[in-house]
């Protein structure tokens, strides 16, 4: 593999450049011909399909159904919830003309679907029998990014799902918020092998228009936090202006309670950052589009045929067991070139089969996370492959969890807080609960409150900055 | 079921109103809060999921991969292919501002992705080794509809897939065009039970920018044709302005050959029109989200428990065999009310189980297409259900095929042509090949050429209108 094809910088030395190189060189995404936007390429898309299938299956199991709402939203709808409007308006792409005709009401290219959906919901919901309404939309949303963009992490358009549910009571909406947060956590920890911290956002950082926002936060290798997914209780903040009312069993009319929640292709960016190494991407087996790549090794034309026969047999055995196997039969590349390419693309397991392996009735496996070279008996290939992939999935999670734990520190001192921040990571401390104090900390240190844990605990006797009586334990970090 | 819940007009008497009632009352789609747009509701979405799964599986099997391109396209890209631009510009939604900032290059909300994709393709393709490039995008496209809109059939935004492939030679592109047309045909005829005619469009109706367009056309019960899906050979019309070139095995640079093709949620509209009846929707079993609805029948509290036990057992048996079964256990509705509702929603098969059925070790089945009431032995329920659903799938197709054949007439006389048009349907005749003559026929009769069959044949000795020597056999119809 020539130098410009491989990754040319080290993760520890130039994290940002390393990330960008992986994204493009592994074929996950490409810069589009329009600034701030990206193209999700086939390899990246197939990871997104695995994420999508997981969420889709889990939320359907919990009674949710998919629907599709328009991509354009009249400005008058967006204006109905004042905070929501002022939060989104700076980044909205506005449609002003259809063909040559100017429009009387400007149309926003969907930045999120609350308002267009709730306009319909207000007509659909009449009685307690119509509740809960549990819908989800797979689409893309557009928010003009003025800050530095980064593929998957911050782009002017992204693929995501947005759930929008309606309930009779606050308690039911509370339960829905936590149910979804649990599904997201399962996706992140069990599928993507990324450990997360869970909690709620402060009022300053909650979703515009929400009663409260819950969040899952992960830590990237450069010490910055990344918001991985959020689930909001919207209270009655939208049901009142949109008139989403139901006649209850008590025969009185009530405003409904609502939730919304979303997870996006950003998760792919997180997986790249957390697991990748100097050789490229490292994909957790459960989300890898190709879990095993099989590479034939032969030196003479005589060896060619038996090697291919053996490799076809082994890969079809593994395929039957449900593993995603790819045989790299390209003649124009050497095995070494192929090793490098598939390592860059993060395929969890490589199987090499050469004449010596056939002779010894064995196969040679190489793990992408540890580069361990393992010879196993041919007859045990299915069983051992399964074990190794499971072990790799666990190892990636444990490694990331070790890092998260090592980089989560506690202090009561503002000076130490500032010093700690220079090394990155989460800082657990106490906060007075005042939004002004929170904003000051952000101004002075660049760190904000990533979350307030759900379980209250007593930690220190004063706010880390102002010294007042603490209201909350909070996790601070600098973030993407 | 009260009158305003059921369909209040007859299909034969007011087809347009009948169609609109089914769309909304069966819960397939709803009008959105923005004119010309619709909301795809959960029941409609789940039909779309079945269509999507079919196409996705079939095109992946043929080596295609999914990707995602931006929803906004710079005007300068659209302008690169002149015909393409002038064809789309009257219906483009234009983004002129991001937040408060005016944009220097206006952005089109994606009316189709040729130009944004080919800008990227020109950077990706260097050598014959990069070909063929076989990509597909699942997204929505927006085209401001000034004509009368109709849910699924003509809306300002619709969900679809668009395939965009690149090949080394015209012959390969030709083969791709036909491969896809075959997959679409399989979807329409085998899944949706809608017979189609295949052929190519005249130059007047081909896709703007294409070398030629192939099409599948169906006939709706009101006698109007509906274009069901198209597959285009773009020739080098885009590869030249976009600079999509490859170095061939001959070491020379060549412009590539391209195809694009798409099918949309319009197919759901076609299925509603073709199969529905005065009671509502009739869904072909292969695309029905619920294939079988099981309804408990009991009169006393004592009967309730055994009926439910039996119904759970039967439905779980059917579920295990892969049938999509739903048990309607709602207590607040009578069986009669439920029958009407599920008939309106077009569920192919109803299973009724009451005390008498249990006693006789039988179940009662009712087919949605014929309303045949069939008693079958309980032990044969899986086998018989499969047979009946297959038979219904075939019956729907045969019924529609009979209609299509009855409504496809042949004439050499322009007077007869005009009389025939009043009864609707396709008219097979001869055409001189002149675009002006074609336009005149459209002006004079409202009919246009839906397709030119792939196989040439000698039919009559002169053009139906001008009497000149015929170049082509053509199928004319009035159309949606």
Interface residues (C-beta under 8 A of the other chain):
Chain A: X30 X32 X33 X34 X37 X38 X39 X40 X41 X42 X45 X46 X48 X49 X65 X66 X67 X68 X69 X70 X71 X72 X73 X74 X77 X89 X90 X91 X92 X93 X94 X95 X96 X97 X98 X99 X100 X101 X107 X109 X116 X119 X120 X123 X124 X129 X135 X139 X140 X142 X144 X157 X159 X332
Chain B: X30 X32 X33 X34 X37 X38 X39 X40 X41 X42 X45 X46 X48 X49 X65 X66 X67 X68 X69 X70 X71 X72 X73 X74 X77 X89 X90 X91 X92 X93 X94 X95 X96 X97 X98 X99 X100 X101 X107 X109 X116 X119 X120 X123 X124 X129 X135 X139 X140 X142 X144 X157 X159 X332
